């Protein structure tokens, strides 16, 4: 790839990404309306199954959970209609119609923060911190349980 093609790709990603944000949001609001007003979970499940790998699918599940009369079936990752579920706005119960309006005003991609996954470096840093705390507890004469876990942690850390 050359810089000219790279620049073209970046421009297309930016333009198409903005269009995709709008398409997903409009479709998701329609799906919430279908759930809240008609008990129809088909639109939500079709939308979720259409999202590709780079979409924030988990954020959309959280968004549906907060604005729609549904619950997530973790066995097959579908949404099921939950007729008796209560919806809230700032701690006050709201109607399904109100929840649709709130959903429209709160796009799923802005509704939750994206959390960066831990890198292998972060994991190793965490393991070392746990091990150091345990070593300090031994040095202070305090009891540390799970000695076999400490031995496993020590085995994971390369020689220092």
C-alpha positions in Angstrom: 0.0 0.0 0.0 1.2 3.5 -0.7 0.4 6.7 1.2 -2.1 7.8 -1.4 -4.2 4.6 -0.9 -3.8 4.9 2.8 -5.2 8.5 2.8 -8.1 7.3 0.6 -8.8 4.4 3.0 -8.8 6.7 6.1 -11.2 9.1 4.4 -13.5 6.3 3.5 -13.4 4.9 7.0 -14.3 8.3 8.5 -17.1 8.9 6.0 -18.6 5.4 6.1 -18.1 5.2 9.9 -20.3 8.3 10.4 -22.9 6.9 8.1 -22.8 3.6 9.9 -23.2 5.3 13.3 -26.4 7.0 12.0 -27.8 3.8 10.4 -27.2 1.7 13.5 -28.7 4.4 15.8 -31.8 4.9 13.7 -32.3 1.1 13.4 -31.7 0.6 17.1 -34.3 3.2 18.1 -36.8 1.5 15.8 -36.0 -1.8 17.5 -36.6 -0.3 20.9 -39.9 1.0 19.7 -40.8 -2.4 18.4 -39.9 -4.0 21.8 -41.5 -1.4 24.0 -44.7 -0.8 22.0 -45.4 -4.1 20.3 -43.4 -6.8 22.2 -41.5 -7.6 19.0 -37.9 -8.6 19.5 -37.2 -9.5 15.9 -35.8 -6.1 14.8 -33.4 -6.0 17.8 -32.1 -9.5 17.2 -31.7 -8.9 13.4 -29.8 -5.7 14.1 -27.5 -7.3 16.6 -26.7 -10.2 14.3 -25.9 -7.8 11.4 -23.2 -5.9 13.4 -19.7 -6.7 12.3 -16.6 -7.4 14.3 -15.5 -3.7 14.6 -18.9 -2.5 15.9 -19.5 -1.9 19.6 -22.0 -4.8 20.0 -21.7 -5.1 23.8 -22.4 -1.4 24.1 -25.5 -1.9 22.1 -26.6 -4.8 24.4 -26.2 -2.5 27.4 -28.2 0.2 25.6 -31.0 -2.2 24.8 -31.0 -3.4 28.4 -31.5 0.1 29.7 -34.0 1.4 27.2 -36.0 -1.6 26.1 -38.4 -4.1 27.5 -36.0 -7.0 27.0 -33.5 -9.2 28.7 -30.5 -10.9 27.2 -30.4 -14.6 26.7 -26.8 -15.4 27.4 -27.1 -18.9 25.9 -27.6 -17.7 22.3 -27.0 -13.9 22.8 -30.5 -12.9 21.7 -32.8 -10.4 23.3 -36.1 -11.7 24.6 -39.2 -9.5 25.2 -39.7 -8.8 29.0 -43.2 -7.5 29.4 -43.0 -6.9 33.1 -39.6 -5.2 33.1 -39.6 -1.7 34.6 -37.8 1.1 32.8 -36.3 4.1 34.5 -35.1 7.6 33.8 -32.9 9.1 36.5 -34.3 6.7 39.1 -37.9 7.4 38.2 -40.0 4.7 36.4 -40.9 5.7 32.9 -43.2 4.3 30.1 -42.0 2.4 27.1 -42.8 5.5 24.9 -40.7 7.7 27.1 -37.9 5.2 26.9 -38.0 5.3 23.1 -37.5 9.1 23.3 -34.7 8.7 25.8 -33.0 6.1 23.6 -33.2 8.4 20.6 -31.5 11.1 22.5 -28.8 8.8 23.8 -27.0 7.0 20.9 -25.5 3.7 22.1 -22.0 4.6 20.9 -22.0 7.6 23.3 -24.0 5.9 26.1 -21.2 3.8 27.5 -17.4 4.3 27.6 -15.2 1.9 25.6 -12.8 0.1 27.9 -9.4 -0.7 26.5 -8.6 -4.4 26.9 -5.6 -5.2 29.1 -2.4 -5.9 27.1 -0.2 -8.8 28.1 2.1 -6.1 29.7 -0.7 -4.9 31.9 -1.5 -8.5 33.0 2.1 -9.2 33.8 2.3 -5.9 35.8 -0.8 -6.9 37.7 0.6 -10.4 38.5 3.8 -8.8 39.7 1.9 -6.4 42.0 -0.1 -9.2 43.5 3.1 -11.2 44.1 4.9 -8.3 45.7 1.9 -7.6 48.1 2.0 -11.3 49.1 5.8 -11.2 49.7 5.3 -8.1 51.9 2.6 -10.0 53.9 5.0 -12.9 54.5 7.8 -10.5 55.6 5.5 -8.8 58.1 4.6 -12.1 59.6 1.0 -12.1 58.4 -0.5 -15.3 57.0 -1.0 -15.5 53.4 -3.5 -18.1 52.2 -3.3 -20.0 48.9 0.4 -20.8 48.8 -0.1 -22.9 45.7 -1.5 -19.8 43.9 1.6 -17.8 44.9 3.8 -20.6 43.5 1.9 -20.5 40.3 2.2 -16.7 40.0 6.0 -16.9 40.7 6.2 -19.5 37.8 4.5 -17.1 35.4 6.9 -14.2 36.0 10.2 -14.4 34.1 13.3 -14.4 36.3 14.1 -11.0 37.5 
